[in-house]
Amino acid sequence: MNEDKEKKNVSISNRLSPLESALFGIGLAFLILGIVTQDVVHMLSGVIIAGGSVALHFVKKKDWKKYWETHEVMLERQRERQRAEREKKDAERGKR
């Protein structure tokens, strides 16, 4: 079941690559159009679209699943430390 899900995720990510390229191309087209017509709105739109497509590429490259797994492990360790500290404080209060 997991293998089918992973294959499906891979195929979706492979389908998004042409979309990223198209977005980058559209951004460049807007940027060039803005430079030619000296329209600041088109230039700004081109920079935002092209920059967003580059950011999307790098975000997609990062292994977010691994990041969140590591994050959850760190949170659990922190909760355990806090729990141990509370128990230690409660034990000290009980002795007094």
C-alpha positions as semicolon CSV with decimal commas, in nm:
position;residue;x (nm);y (nm);z (nm)
1;M;0,000;0,000;0,000
2;N;0,281;0,246;0,092
3;E;0,464;0,165;-0,231
4;D;0,157;0,255;-0,436
5;K;0,122;0,582;-0,245
6;E;0,490;0,668;-0,296
7;K;0,465;0,592;-0,668
8;K;0,161;0,817;-0,690
9;N;0,347;1,099;-0,509
10;V;0,647;1,062;-0,739
11;S;0,432;1,078;-1,048
12;I;0,261;1,394;-0,921
13;S;0,597;1,560;-0,853
14;N;0,720;1,459;-1,199
15;R;0,411;1,618;-1,351
16;L;0,477;1,944;-1,164
17;S;0,821;1,998;-1,320
18;P;0,679;2,119;-1,653
19;L;0,443;2,342;-1,455
20;E;0,737;2,501;-1,274
21;S;0,912;2,558;-1,605
22;A;0,599;2,714;-1,751
23;L;0,562;2,945;-1,449
24;F;0,925;3,052;-1,480
25;G;0,875;3,118;-1,851
26;I;0,562;3,323;-1,785
27;G;0,751;3,521;-1,522
28;L;1,033;3,594;-1,766
29;A;0,781;3,692;-2,033
30;F;0,618;3,940;-1,794
31;L;0,959;4,075;-1,696
32;I;1,066;4,123;-2,059
33;L;0,729;4,278;-2,148
34;G;0,767;4,517;-1,854
35;I;1,117;4,616;-1,961
36;V;1,012;4,671;-2,323
37;T;0,701;4,872;-2,235
38;Q;0,861;5,027;-1,926
39;D;0,562;4,918;-1,719
40;V;0,656;4,871;-1,355
41;V;0,355;4,648;-1,282
42;H;0,458;4,396;-1,547
43;M;0,820;4,400;-1,428
44;L;0,715;4,347;-1,068
45;S;0,476;4,069;-1,167
46;G;0,751;3,901;-1,367
47;V;0,995;3,914;-1,078
48;I;0,735;3,777;-0,835
49;I;0,625;3,494;-1,065
50;A;0,978;3,391;-1,165
51;G;1,099;3,414;-0,805
52;G;0,802;3,212;-0,684
53;S;0,869;2,937;-0,935
54;V;1,234;2,918;-0,828
55;A;1,127;2,907;-0,462
56;L;0,877;2,632;-0,546
57;H;1,155;2,432;-0,706
58;F;1,377;2,450;-0,397
59;V;1,091;2,385;-0,154
60;K;0,987;2,082;-0,354
61;K;1,345;1,952;-0,349
62;K;1,363;1,959;0,029
63;D;1,255;1,642;0,198
64;W;0,973;1,778;0,411
65;K;0,867;1,438;0,537
66;K;1,208;1,381;0,694
67;Y;1,206;1,732;0,839
68;W;0,871;1,684;1,013
69;E;0,971;1,341;1,147
70;T;1,283;1,495;1,300
71;H;1,079;1,784;1,434
72;E;0,832;1,547;1,601
73;V;1,117;1,353;1,766
74;M;1,265;1,677;1,902
75;L;0,925;1,789;2,036
76;E;0,872;1,455;2,207
77;R;1,215;1,476;2,374
78;Q;1,138;1,829;2,493
79;R;0,803;1,715;2,638
80;E;0,976;1,427;2,818
81;R;1,231;1,667;2,970
82;Q;0,955;1,902;3,082
83;R;0,760;1,611;3,230
84;A;1,069;1,492;3,418
85;E;1,135;1,844;3,550
86;R;0,776;1,876;3,671
87;E;0,794;1,539;3,844
88;K;1,122;1,640;4,008
89;K;0,971;1,968;4,131
90;D;0,661;1,787;4,258
91;A;0,880;1,536;4,441
92;E;1,080;1,821;4,602
93;R;0,757;1,992;4,712
94;G;0,634;1,667;4,861
95;K;0,947;1,633;5,076
96;R;0,905;1,977;5,231
